Amino acid sequence: MKNAQCKKCLKKFYEKDIYTIQQFQYRKTPTYKWSIKYFKKLGIIEWDSFCEKCMSFYAKESEKRWNESNI
């Protein structure tokens, strides 16, 4: 049963397919600390659930903003 919901696109998906911004703690840049602050500004907290497609969007978008802030 699809009982989890993506905060961005609102699509339903299986709990085992949940993505959260906590997964960004394993990338080198941007730092996890920076990522938490960035997502907080967007109204996203560490435990919000996302589908794979939307998480990929946020990963690319946050990396783009990180690069822009370090020019």
PDB file of N, H, CA, C and O in Angstrom:
ATOM      1  N   MET A   1       0.839  -1.184   0.000  1.00  0.00           N
ATOM      2  CA  MET A   1       0.000   0.000   0.000  1.00  0.00           C
ATOM      3  C   MET A   1       0.889   1.255   0.000  1.00  0.00           C
ATOM      4  O   MET A   1       1.831   1.350   0.786  1.00  0.00           O
ATOM      5  N   LYS A   2       0.593   2.183  -0.857  1.00  0.00           N
ATOM      6  H   LYS A   2      -0.172   2.105  -1.496  1.00  0.00           H
ATOM      7  CA  LYS A   2       1.331   3.436  -0.915  1.00  0.00           C
ATOM      8  C   LYS A   2       0.770   4.366   0.161  1.00  0.00           C
ATOM      9  O   LYS A   2      -0.339   4.885   0.035  1.00  0.00           O
ATOM     10  N   ASN A   3       1.552   4.566   1.216  1.00  0.00           N
ATOM     11  H   ASN A   3       2.453   4.145   1.319  1.00  0.00           H
ATOM     12  CA  ASN A   3       1.042   5.366   2.316  1.00  0.00           C
ATOM     13  C   ASN A   3       1.960   6.525   2.712  1.00  0.00           C
ATOM     14  O   ASN A   3       1.686   7.217   3.692  1.00  0.00           O
ATOM     15  N   ALA A   4       3.031   6.742   1.975  1.00  0.00           N
ATOM     16  H   ALA A   4       3.254   6.180   1.178  1.00  0.00           H
ATOM     17  CA  ALA A   4       3.888   7.903   2.212  1.00  0.00           C
ATOM     18  C   ALA A   4       3.579   8.926   1.122  1.00  0.00           C
ATOM     19  O   ALA A   4       3.156   8.569   0.022  1.00  0.00           O
ATOM     20  N   GLN A   5       3.796  10.201   1.441  1.00  0.00           N
ATOM     21  H   GLN A   5       4.140  10.491   2.335  1.00  0.00           H
ATOM     22  CA  GLN A   5       3.479  11.243   0.466  1.00  0.00           C
ATOM     23  C   GLN A   5       4.649  12.217   0.351  1.00  0.00           C
ATOM     24  O   GLN A   5       5.215  12.655   1.353  1.00  0.00           O
ATOM     25  N   CYS A   6       4.992  12.540  -0.870  1.00  0.00           N
ATOM     26  H   CYS A   6       4.532  12.184  -1.684  1.00  0.00           H
ATOM     27  CA  CYS A   6       6.065  13.491  -1.154  1.00  0.00           C
ATOM     28  C   CYS A   6       5.600  14.900  -0.789  1.00  0.00           C
ATOM     29  O   CYS A   6       4.511  15.325  -1.175  1.00  0.00           O
ATOM     30  N   LYS A   7       6.430  15.607  -0.052  1.00  0.00           N
ATOM     31  H   LYS A   7       7.314  15.262   0.260  1.00  0.00           H
ATOM     32  CA  LYS A   7       6.065  16.971   0.358  1.00  0.00           C
ATOM     33  C   LYS A   7       6.008  17.928  -0.829  1.00  0.00           C
ATOM     34  O   LYS A   7       5.247  18.896  -0.801  1.00  0.00           O
ATOM     35  N   LYS A   8       6.795  17.676  -1.865  1.00  0.00           N
ATOM     36  H   LYS A   8       7.413  16.890  -1.888  1.00  0.00           H
ATOM     37  CA  LYS A   8       6.848  18.598  -3.009  1.00  0.00           C
ATOM     38  C   LYS A   8       5.737  18.321  -4.022  1.00  0.00           C
ATOM     39  O   LYS A   8       4.942  19.213  -4.321  1.00  0.00           O
ATOM     40  N   CYS A   9       5.673  17.110  -4.548  1.00  0.00           N
ATOM     41  H   CYS A   9       6.319  16.386  -4.306  1.00  0.00           H
ATOM     42  CA  CYS A   9       4.712  16.820  -5.625  1.00  0.00           C
ATOM     43  C   CYS A   9       3.412  16.186  -5.120  1.00  0.00           C
ATOM     44  O   CYS A   9       2.444  16.058  -5.869  1.00  0.00           O
ATOM     45  N   LEU A  10       3.400  15.798  -3.864  1.00  0.00           N
ATOM     46  H   LEU A  10       4.186  15.902  -3.255  1.00  0.00           H
ATOM     47  CA  LEU A  10       2.237  15.212  -3.190  1.00  0.00           C
ATOM     48  C   LEU A  10       1.850  13.824  -3.711  1.00  0.00           C
ATOM     49  O   LEU A  10       0.774  13.320  -3.391  1.00  0.00           O
ATOM     50  N   LYS A  11       2.722  13.209  -4.508  1.00  0.00           N
ATOM     51  H   LYS A  11       3.596  13.618  -4.767  1.00  0.00           H
ATOM     52  CA  LYS A  11       2.441  11.853  -4.976  1.00  0.00           C
ATOM     53  C   LYS A  11       2.609  10.868  -3.823  1.00  0.00           C
ATOM     54  O   LYS A  11       3.416  11.076  -2.918  1.00  0.00           O
ATOM     55  N   LYS A  12       1.836   9.806  -3.878  1.00  0.00           N
ATOM     56  H   LYS A  12       1.180   9.637  -4.613  1.00  0.00           H
ATOM     57  CA  LYS A  12       1.931   8.739  -2.874  1.00  0.00           C
ATOM     58  C   LYS A  12       2.957   7.713  -3.327  1.00  0.00           C
ATOM     59  O   LYS A  12       3.095   7.452  -4.523  1.00  0.00           O
ATOM     60  N   PHE A  13       3.678   7.130  -2.374  1.00  0.00           N
ATOM     61  H   PHE A  13       3.566   7.342  -1.403  1.00  0.00           H
ATOM     62  CA  PHE A  13       4.656   6.102  -2.694  1.00  0.00           C
ATOM     63  C   PHE A  13       4.844   5.187  -1.481  1.00  0.00           C
ATOM     64  O   PHE A  13       4.332   5.463  -0.397  1.00  0.00           O
ATOM     65  N   TYR A  14       5.577   4.108  -1.678  1.00  0.00           N
ATOM     66  H   TYR A  14       5.994   3.883  -2.559  1.00  0.00           H
ATOM     67  CA  TYR A  14       5.809   3.144  -0.615  1.00  0.00           C
ATOM     68  C   TYR A  14       6.793   3.685   0.416  1.00  0.00           C
ATOM     69  O   TYR A  14       7.756   4.367   0.062  1.00  0.00           O
ATOM     70  N   GLU A  15       6.552   3.381   1.698  1.00  0.00           N
ATOM     71  H   GLU A  15       5.770   2.827   1.985  1.00  0.00           H
ATOM     72  CA  GLU A  15       7.423   3.854   2.776  1.00  0.00           C
ATOM     73  C   GLU A  15       8.886   3.498   2.549  1.00  0.00           C
ATOM     74  O   GLU A  15       9.774   4.280   2.889  1.00  0.00           O
ATOM     75  N   LYS A  16       9.142   2.340   1.984  1.00  0.00           N
ATOM     76  H   LYS A  16       8.420   1.704   1.708  1.00  0.00           H
ATOM     77  CA  LYS A  16      10.527   1.912   1.780  1.00  0.00           C
ATOM     78  C   LYS A  16      11.254   2.777   0.748  1.00  0.00           C
ATOM     79  O   LYS A  16      12.477   2.698   0.641  1.00  0.00           O
ATOM     80  N   ASP A  17      10.533   3.595  -0.006  1.00  0.00           N
ATOM     81  H   ASP A  17       9.539   3.659   0.081  1.00  0.00           H
ATOM     82  CA  ASP A  17      11.119   4.456  -1.029  1.00  0.00           C
ATOM     83  C   ASP A  17      11.240   5.915  -0.586  1.00  0.00           C
ATOM     84  O   ASP A  17      11.408   6.805  -1.419  1.00  0.00           O
ATOM     85  N   ILE A  18      11.154   6.158   0.719  1.00  0.00           N
ATOM     86  H   ILE A  18      11.017   5.435   1.396  1.00  0.00           H
ATOM     87  CA  ILE A  18      11.225   7.519   1.244  1.00  0.00           C
ATOM     88  C   ILE A  18      12.646   8.061   1.149  1.00  0.00           C
ATOM     89  O   ILE A  18      13.619   7.362   1.432  1.00  0.00           O
ATOM     90  N   TYR A  19      12.737   9.314   0.747  1.00  0.00           N
ATOM     91  H   TYR A  19      11.946   9.882   0.518  1.00  0.00           H
ATOM     92  CA  TYR A  19      14.001  10.053   0.759  1.00  0.00           C
ATOM     93  C   TYR A  19      13.811  11.261   1.670  1.00  0.00           C
ATOM     94  O   TYR A  19      12.747  11.879   1.677  1.00  0.00           O
ATOM     95  N   THR A  20      14.843  11.593   2.436  1.00  0.00           N
ATOM     96  H   THR A  20      15.707  11.091   2.430  1.00  0.00           H
ATOM     97  CA  THR A  20      14.825  12.795   3.271  1.00  0.00           C
ATOM     98  C   THR A  20      16.125  13.556   3.042  1.00  0.00           C
ATOM     99  O   THR A  20      17.069  13.018   2.464  1.00  0.00           O
ATOM    100  N   ILE A  21      16.175  14.798   3.489  1.00  0.00           N
ATOM    101  H   ILE A  21      15.407  15.235   3.958  1.00  0.00           H
ATOM    102  CA  ILE A  21      17.397  15.577   3.299  1.00  0.00           C
ATOM    103  C   ILE A  21      18.546  15.061   4.164  1.00  0.00           C
ATOM    104  O   ILE A  21      19.688  15.486   3.991  1.00  0.00           O
ATOM    105  N   GLN A  22      18.259  14.161   5.082  1.00  0.00           N
ATOM    106  H   GLN A  22      17.331  13.815   5.223  1.00  0.00           H
ATOM    107  CA  GLN A  22      19.332  13.565   5.877  1.00  0.00           C
ATOM    108  C   GLN A  22      20.332  12.834   4.989  1.00  0.00           C
ATOM    109  O   GLN A  22      21.493  12.675   5.366  1.00  0.00           O
ATOM    110  N   GLN A  23      19.899  12.396   3.836  1.00  0.00           N
ATOM    111  H   GLN A  23      18.956  12.525   3.530  1.00  0.00           H
ATOM    112  CA  GLN A  23      20.803  11.702   2.923  1.00  0.00           C
ATOM    113  C   GLN A  23      21.899  12.612   2.385  1.00  0.00           C
ATOM    114  O   GLN A  23      22.901  12.128   1.858  1.00  0.00           O
ATOM    115  N   PHE A  24      21.723  13.921   2.512  1.00  0.00           N
ATOM    116  H   PHE A  24      20.910  14.315   2.941  1.00  0.00           H
ATOM    117  CA  PHE A  24      22.738  14.857   2.052  1.00  0.00           C
ATOM    118  C   PHE A  24      23.943  14.930   2.987  1.00  0.00           C
ATOM    119  O   PHE A  24      24.939  15.569   2.649  1.00  0.00           O
ATOM    120  N   GLN A  25      23.875  14.306   4.129  1.00  0.00           N
ATOM    121  H   GLN A  25      23.065  13.787   4.404  1.00  0.00           H
ATOM    122  CA  GLN A  25      25.018  14.333   5.040  1.00  0.00           C
ATOM    123  C   GLN A  25      26.199  13.527   4.501  1.00  0.00           C
ATOM    124  O   GLN A  25      27.309  13.636   5.022  1.00  0.00           O
ATOM    125  N   TYR A  26      25.974  12.729   3.474  1.00  0.00           N
ATOM    126  H   TYR A  26      25.073  12.641   3.050  1.00  0.00           H
ATOM    127  CA  TYR A  26      27.032  11.886   2.916  1.00  0.00           C
ATOM    128  C   TYR A  26      27.735  12.502   1.709  1.00  0.00           C
ATOM    129  O   TYR A  26      28.680  11.916   1.182  1.00  0.00           O
ATOM    130  N   ARG A  27      27.290  13.663   1.271  1.00  0.00           N
ATOM    131  H   ARG A  27      26.521  14.139   1.699  1.00  0.00           H
ATOM    132  CA  ARG A  27      27.978  14.297   0.139  1.00  0.00           C
ATOM    133  C   ARG A  27      29.006  15.301   0.680  1.00  0.00           C
ATOM    134  O   ARG A  27      28.845  15.857   1.766  1.00  0.00           O
ATOM    135  N   LYS A  28      30.054  15.512  -0.101  1.00  0.00           N
ATOM    136  H   LYS A  28      30.185  15.061  -0.983  1.00  0.00           H
ATOM    137  CA  LYS A  28      31.129  16.405   0.344  1.00  0.00           C
ATOM    138  C   LYS A  28      30.708  17.864   0.325  1.00  0.00           C
ATOM    139  O   LYS A  28      30.900  18.594   1.298  1.00  0.00           O
ATOM    140  N   THR A  29      30.133  18.277  -0.790  1.00  0.00           N
ATOM    141  H   THR A  29      29.977  17.684  -1.580  1.00  0.00           H
ATOM    142  CA  THR A  29      29.676  19.664  -0.893  1.00  0.00           C
ATOM    143  C   THR A  29      28.298  19.694  -1.516  1.00  0.00           C
ATOM    144  O   THR A  29      28.013  18.883  -2.397  1.00  0.00           O
ATOM    145  N   PRO A  30      27.447  20.584  -1.099  1.00  0.00           N
ATOM    146  CA  PRO A  30      27.637  21.460   0.039  1.00  0.00           C
ATOM    147  C   PRO A  30      27.647  20.677   1.351  1.00  0.00           C
ATOM    148  O   PRO A  30      27.237  19.517   1.399  1.00  0.00           O
ATOM    149  N   THR A  31      28.117  21.321   2.398  1.00  0.00           N
ATOM    150  H   THR A  31      28.450  22.263   2.358  1.00  0.00           H
ATOM    151  CA  THR A  31      28.180  20.646   3.691  1.00  0.00           C
ATOM    152  C   THR A  31      26.769  20.371   4.201  1.00  0.00           C
ATOM    153  O   THR A  31      25.809  21.024   3.791  1.00  0.00           O
ATOM    154  N   TYR A  32      26.660  19.418   5.082  1.00  0.00           N
ATOM    155  H   TYR A  32      27.440  18.888   5.415  1.00  0.00           H
ATOM    156  CA  TYR A  32      25.348  19.083   5.638  1.00  0.00           C
ATOM    157  C   TYR A  32      24.804  20.258   6.448  1.00  0.00           C
ATOM    158  O   TYR A  32      23.608  20.549   6.402  1.00  0.00           O
ATOM    159  N   LYS A  33      25.681  20.927   7.185  1.00  0.00           N
ATOM    160  H   LYS A  33      26.652  20.690   7.222  1.00  0.00           H
ATOM    161  CA  LYS A  33      25.266  22.081   7.986  1.00  0.00           C
ATOM    162  C   LYS A  33      24.664  23.160   7.085  1.00  0.00           C
ATOM    163  O   LYS A  33      23.621  23.729   7.406  1.00  0.00           O
ATOM    164  N   TRP A  34      25.322  23.440   5.959  1.00  0.00           N
ATOM    165  H   TRP A  34      26.169  22.978   5.699  1.00  0.00           H
ATOM    166  CA  TRP A  34      24.809  24.423   5.012  1.00  0.00           C
ATOM    167  C   TRP A  34      23.473  23.943   4.440  1.00  0.00           C
ATOM    168  O   TRP A  34      22.533  24.726   4.305  1.00  0.00           O
ATOM    169  N   SER A  35      23.397  22.661   4.109  1.00  0.00           N
ATOM    170  H   SER A  35      24.161  22.025   4.219  1.00  0.00           H
ATOM    171  CA  SER A  35      22.174  22.090   3.529  1.00  0.00           C
ATOM    172  C   SER A  35      20.989  22.253   4.471  1.00  0.00           C
ATOM    173  O   SER A  35      19.896  22.618   4.039  1.00  0.00           O
ATOM    174  N   ILE A  36      21.200  21.984   5.756  1.00  0.00           N
ATOM    175  H   ILE A  36      22.088  21.687   6.107  1.00  0.00           H
ATOM    176  CA  ILE A  36      20.119  22.124   6.744  1.00  0.00           C
ATOM    177  C   ILE A  36      19.600  23.560   6.758  1.00  0.00           C
ATOM    178  O   ILE A  36      18.390  23.784   6.767  1.00  0.00           O
ATOM    179  N   LYS A  37      20.512  24.532   6.759  1.00  0.00           N
ATOM    180  H   LYS A  37      21.496  24.350   6.751  1.00  0.00           H
ATOM    181  CA  LYS A  37      20.103  25.942   6.758  1.00  0.00           C
ATOM    182  C   LYS A  37      19.360  26.299   5.470  1.00  0.00           C
ATOM    183  O   LYS A  37      18.347  26.997   5.501  1.00  0.00           O
ATOM    184  N   TYR A  38      19.872  25.815   4.343  1.00  0.00           N
ATOM    185  H   TYR A  38      20.695  25.247   4.317  1.00  0.00           H
ATOM    186  CA  TYR A  38      19.240  26.092   3.047  1.00  0.00           C
ATOM    187  C   TYR A  38      17.812  25.545   3.010  1.00  0.00           C
ATOM    188  O   TYR A  38      16.881  26.253   2.629  1.00  0.00           O
ATOM    189  N   PHE A  39      17.648  24.300   3.402  1.00  0.00           N
ATOM    190  H   PHE A  39      18.405  23.724   3.712  1.00  0.00           H
ATOM    191  CA  PHE A  39      16.318  23.690   3.341  1.00  0.00           C
ATOM    192  C   PHE A  39      15.370  24.284   4.367  1.00  0.00           C
ATOM    193  O   PHE A  39      14.161  24.331   4.141  1.00  0.00           O
ATOM    194  N   LYS A  40      15.904  24.739   5.494  1.00  0.00           N
ATOM    195  H   LYS A  40      16.887  24.702   5.678  1.00  0.00           H
ATOM    196  CA  LYS A  40      15.059  25.384   6.499  1.00  0.00           C
ATOM    197  C   LYS A  40      14.417  26.638   5.913  1.00  0.00           C
ATOM    198  O   LYS A  40      13.253  26.931   6.188  1.00  0.00           O
ATOM    199  N   LYS A  41      15.181  27.380   5.101  1.00  0.00           N
ATOM    200  H   LYS A  41      16.127  27.142   4.878  1.00  0.00           H
ATOM    201  CA  LYS A  41      14.648  28.578   4.444  1.00  0.00           C
ATOM    202  C   LYS A  41      13.509  28.229   3.491  1.00  0.00           C
ATOM    203  O   LYS A  41      12.627  29.050   3.241  1.00  0.00           O
ATOM    204  N   LEU A  42      13.532  27.007   2.962  1.00  0.00           N
ATOM    205  H   LEU A  42      14.249  26.340   3.165  1.00  0.00           H
ATOM    206  CA  LEU A  42      12.480  26.548   2.047  1.00  0.00           C
ATOM    207  C   LEU A  42      11.305  25.911   2.790  1.00  0.00           C
ATOM    208  O   LEU A  42      10.325  25.489   2.176  1.00  0.00           O
ATOM    209  N   GLY A  43      11.416  25.848   4.114  1.00  0.00           N
ATOM    210  H   GLY A  43      12.212  26.190   4.613  1.00  0.00           H
ATOM    211  CA  GLY A  43      10.350  25.240   4.910  1.00  0.00           C
ATOM    212  C   GLY A  43      10.431  23.723   4.956  1.00  0.00           C
ATOM    213  O   GLY A  43       9.434  23.046   5.206  1.00  0.00           O
ATOM    214  N   ILE A  44      11.625  23.193   4.712  1.00  0.00           N
ATOM    215  H   ILE A  44      12.435  23.743   4.508  1.00  0.00           H
ATOM    216  CA  ILE A  44      11.831  21.742   4.699  1.00  0.00           C
ATOM    217  C   ILE A  44      12.664  21.355   5.910  1.00  0.00           C
ATOM    218  O   ILE A  44      13.724  21.931   6.156  1.00  0.00           O
ATOM    219  N   ILE A  45      12.178  20.377   6.665  1.00  0.00           N
ATOM    220  H   ILE A  45      11.317  19.909   6.465  1.00  0.00           H
ATOM    221  CA  ILE A  45      12.936  19.887   7.814  1.00  0.00           C
ATOM    222  C   ILE A  45      13.530  18.512   7.500  1.00  0.00           C
ATOM    223  O   ILE A  45      13.190  17.890   6.494  1.00  0.00           O
ATOM    224  N   GLU A  46      14.412  18.057   8.371  1.00  0.00           N
ATOM    225  H   GLU A  46      14.688  18.563   9.189  1.00  0.00           H
ATOM    226  CA  GLU A  46      15.156  16.811   8.129  1.00  0.00           C
ATOM    227  C   GLU A  46      14.279  15.591   7.896  1.00  0.00           C
ATOM    228  O   GLU A  46      14.682  14.678   7.175  1.00  0.00           O
ATOM    229  N   TRP A  47      13.106  15.551   8.480  1.00  0.00           N
ATOM    230  H   TRP A  47      12.778  16.292   9.066  1.00  0.00           H
ATOM    231  CA  TRP A  47      12.281  14.349   8.393  1.00  0.00           C
ATOM    232  C   TRP A  47      11.175  14.411   7.353  1.00  0.00           C
ATOM    233  O   TRP A  47      10.378  13.478   7.250  1.00  0.00           O
ATOM    234  N   ASP A  48      11.106  15.492   6.576  1.00  0.00           N
ATOM    235  H   ASP A  48      11.753  16.250   6.659  1.00  0.00           H
ATOM    236  CA  ASP A  48      10.104  15.559   5.511  1.00  0.00           C
ATOM    237  C   ASP A  48      10.400  14.491   4.463  1.00  0.00           C
ATOM    238  O   ASP A  48      11.561  14.218   4.157  1.00  0.00           O
ATOM    239  N   SER A  49       9.365  13.901   3.926  1.00  0.00           N
ATOM    240  H   SER A  49       8.423  14.123   4.174  1.00  0.00           H
ATOM    241  CA  SER A  49       9.497  12.802   2.962  1.00  0.00           C
ATOM    242  C   SER A  49       9.382  13.306   1.528  1.00  0.00           C
ATOM    243  O   SER A  49       8.584  14.191   1.218  1.00  0.00           O
ATOM    244  N   PHE A  50      10.209  12.712   0.659  1.00  0.00           N
ATOM    245  H   PHE A  50      10.858  11.993   0.911  1.00  0.00           H
ATOM    246  CA  PHE A  50      10.191  13.058  -0.755  1.00  0.00           C
ATOM    247  C   PHE A  50      10.313  11.804  -1.599  1.00  0.00           C
ATOM    248  O   PHE A  50      10.880  10.803  -1.161  1.00  0.00           O
ATOM    249  N   CYS A  51       9.777  11.861  -2.815  1.00  0.00           N
ATOM    250  H   CYS A  51       9.317  12.675  -3.171  1.00  0.00           H
ATOM    251  CA  CYS A  51       9.963  10.771  -3.768  1.00  0.00           C
ATOM    252  C   CYS A  51      11.350  10.941  -4.399  1.00  0.00           C
ATOM    253  O   CYS A  51      11.992  11.976  -4.223  1.00  0.00           O
ATOM    254  N   GLU A  52      11.799   9.943  -5.118  1.00  0.00           N
ATOM    255  H   GLU A  52      11.278   9.102  -5.261  1.00  0.00           H
ATOM    256  CA  GLU A  52      13.139   9.972  -5.709  1.00  0.00           C
ATOM    257  C   GLU A  52      13.311  11.137  -6.686  1.00  0.00           C
ATOM    258  O   GLU A  52      14.353  11.792  -6.692  1.00  0.00           O
ATOM    259  N   LYS A  53      12.312  11.390  -7.496  1.00  0.00           N
ATOM    260  H   LYS A  53      11.465  10.857  -7.492  1.00  0.00           H
ATOM    261  CA  LYS A  53      12.390  12.452  -8.499  1.00  0.00           C
ATOM    262  C   LYS A  53      12.550  13.828  -7.840  1.00  0.00           C
ATOM    263  O   LYS A  53      13.386  14.625  -8.265  1.00  0.00           O
ATOM    264  N   CYS A  54      11.762  14.104  -6.819  1.00  0.00           N
ATOM    265  H   CYS A  54      11.083  13.457  -6.474  1.00  0.00           H
ATOM    266  CA  CYS A  54      11.835  15.401  -6.143  1.00  0.00           C
ATOM    267  C   CYS A  54      13.117  15.532  -5.328  1.00  0.00           C
ATOM    268  O   CYS A  54      13.670  16.628  -5.231  1.00  0.00           O
ATOM    269  N   MET A  55      13.599  14.445  -4.745  1.00  0.00           N
ATOM    270  H   MET A  55      13.150  13.555  -4.824  1.00  0.00           H
ATOM    271  CA  MET A  55      14.853  14.493  -3.998  1.00  0.00           C
ATOM    272  C   MET A  55      16.010  14.794  -4.944  1.00  0.00           C
ATOM    273  O   MET A  55      16.926  15.536  -4.591  1.00  0.00           O
ATOM    274  N   SER A  56      15.970  14.230  -6.126  1.00  0.00           N
ATOM    275  H   SER A  56      15.226  13.628  -6.413  1.00  0.00           H
ATOM    276  CA  SER A  56      16.990  14.507  -7.129  1.00  0.00           C
ATOM    277  C   SER A  56      16.956  15.987  -7.520  1.00  0.00           C
ATOM    278  O   SER A  56      18.003  16.616  -7.680  1.00  0.00           O
ATOM    279  N   PHE A  57      15.758  16.534  -7.669  1.00  0.00           N
ATOM    280  H   PHE A  57      14.908  16.024  -7.539  1.00  0.00           H
ATOM    281  CA  PHE A  57      15.607  17.958  -7.978  1.00  0.00           C
ATOM    282  C   PHE A  57      16.257  18.808  -6.886  1.00  0.00           C
ATOM    283  O   PHE A  57      17.028  19.720  -7.186  1.00  0.00           O
ATOM    284  N   TYR A  58      15.950  18.514  -5.625  1.00  0.00           N
ATOM    285  H   TYR A  58      15.324  17.774  -5.381  1.00  0.00           H
ATOM    286  CA  TYR A  58      16.500  19.289  -4.519  1.00  0.00           C
ATOM    287  C   TYR A  58      18.014  19.124  -4.396  1.00  0.00           C
ATOM    288  O   TYR A  58      18.704  20.067  -4.009  1.00  0.00           O
ATOM    289  N   ALA A  59      18.529  17.969  -4.711  1.00  0.00           N
ATOM    290  H   ALA A  59      17.969  17.203  -5.025  1.00  0.00           H
ATOM    291  CA  ALA A  59      19.982  17.745  -4.671  1.00  0.00           C
ATOM    292  C   ALA A  59      20.665  18.653  -5.689  1.00  0.00           C
ATOM    293  O   ALA A  59      21.657  19.311  -5.374  1.00  0.00           O
ATOM    294  N   LYS A  60      20.136  18.687  -6.900  1.00  0.00           N
ATOM    295  H   LYS A  60      19.330  18.153  -7.156  1.00  0.00           H
ATOM    296  CA  LYS A  60      20.720  19.535  -7.948  1.00  0.00           C
ATOM    297  C   LYS A  60      20.554  21.018  -7.622  1.00  0.00           C
ATOM    298  O   LYS A  60      21.478  21.810  -7.806  1.00  0.00           O
ATOM    299  N   GLU A  61      19.385  21.380  -7.143  1.00  0.00           N
ATOM    300  H   GLU A  61      18.634  20.736  -6.993  1.00  0.00           H
ATOM    301  CA  GLU A  61      19.099  22.778  -6.831  1.00  0.00           C
ATOM    302  C   GLU A  61      19.982  23.286  -5.685  1.00  0.00           C
ATOM    303  O   GLU A  61      20.503  24.400  -5.753  1.00  0.00           O
ATOM    304  N   SER A  62      20.149  22.490  -4.653  1.00  0.00           N
ATOM    305  H   SER A  62      19.726  21.586  -4.598  1.00  0.00           H
ATOM    306  CA  SER A  62      20.977  22.927  -3.522  1.00  0.00           C
ATOM    307  C   SER A  62      22.442  23.022  -3.928  1.00  0.00           C
ATOM    308  O   SER A  62      23.149  23.927  -3.484  1.00  0.00           O
ATOM    309  N   GLU A  63      22.901  22.105  -4.761  1.00  0.00           N
ATOM    310  H   GLU A  63      22.326  21.370  -5.122  1.00  0.00           H
ATOM    311  CA  GLU A  63      24.283  22.168  -5.235  1.00  0.00           C
ATOM    312  C   GLU A  63      24.498  23.429  -6.085  1.00  0.00           C
ATOM    313  O   GLU A  63      25.543  24.074  -5.996  1.00  0.00           O
ATOM    314  N   LYS A  64      23.515  23.766  -6.896  1.00  0.00           N
ATOM    315  H   LYS A  64      22.667  23.242  -6.969  1.00  0.00           H
ATOM    316  CA  LYS A  64      23.587  24.976  -7.730  1.00  0.00           C
ATOM    317  C   LYS A  64      23.674  26.227  -6.836  1.00  0.00           C
ATOM    318  O   LYS A  64      24.497  27.110  -7.077  1.00  0.00           O
ATOM    319  N   ARG A  65      22.830  26.293  -5.817  1.00  0.00           N
ATOM    320  H   ARG A  65      22.161  25.576  -5.621  1.00  0.00           H
ATOM    321  CA  ARG A  65      22.836  27.445  -4.894  1.00  0.00           C
ATOM    322  C   ARG A  65      24.151  27.523  -4.117  1.00  0.00           C
ATOM    323  O   ARG A  65      24.664  28.615  -3.874  1.00  0.00           O
ATOM    324  N   TRP A  66      24.690  26.380  -3.733  1.00  0.00           N
ATOM    325  H   TRP A  66      24.273  25.493  -3.930  1.00  0.00           H
ATOM    326  CA  TRP A  66      25.974  26.322  -3.034  1.00  0.00           C
ATOM    327  C   TRP A  66      27.068  26.922  -3.919  1.00  0.00           C
ATOM    328  O   TRP A  66      27.859  27.752  -3.471  1.00  0.00           O
ATOM    329  N   ASN A  67      27.100  26.494  -5.168  1.00  0.00           N
ATOM    330  H   ASN A  67      26.458  25.820  -5.533  1.00  0.00           H
ATOM    331  CA  ASN A  67      28.103  26.996  -6.099  1.00  0.00           C
ATOM    332  C   ASN A  67      27.965  28.496  -6.333  1.00  0.00           C
ATOM    333  O   ASN A  67      28.966  29.204  -6.436  1.00  0.00           O
ATOM    334  N   GLU A  68      26.735  28.980  -6.418  1.00  0.00           N
ATOM    335  H   GLU A  68      25.922  28.405  -6.335  1.00  0.00           H
ATOM    336  CA  GLU A  68      26.491  30.411  -6.607  1.00  0.00           C
ATOM    337  C   GLU A  68      26.938  31.215  -5.387  1.00  0.00           C
ATOM    338  O   GLU A  68      27.424  32.337  -5.533  1.00  0.00           O
ATOM    339  N   SER A  69      26.779  30.662  -4.201  1.00  0.00           N
ATOM    340  H   SER A  69      26.384  29.751  -4.083  1.00  0.00           H
ATOM    341  CA  SER A  69      27.127  31.387  -2.974  1.00  0.00           C
ATOM    342  C   SER A  69      28.637  31.395  -2.735  1.00  0.00           C
ATOM    343  O   SER A  69      29.119  32.171  -1.910  1.00  0.00           O
ATOM    344  N   ASN A  70      29.386  30.556  -3.435  1.00  0.00           N
ATOM    345  H   ASN A  70      28.994  29.926  -4.106  1.00  0.00           H
ATOM    346  CA  ASN A  70      30.839  30.467  -3.243  1.00  0.00           C
ATOM    347  C   ASN A  70      31.624  31.016  -4.418  1.00  0.00           C
ATOM    348  O   ASN A  70      32.804  30.704  -4.578  1.00  0.00           O
ATOM    349  N   ILE A  71      30.985  31.825  -5.236  1.00  0.00           N
ATOM    350  H   ILE A  71      30.026  32.078  -5.106  1.00  0.00           H
ATOM    351  CA  ILE A  71      31.685  32.400  -6.406  1.00  0.00           C
ATOM    352  C   ILE A  71      32.541  33.559  -5.957  1.00  0.00           C
ATOM    353  O   ILE A  71      33.213  34.185  -6.777  1.00  0.00           O
TER     354      ILE A  71
END
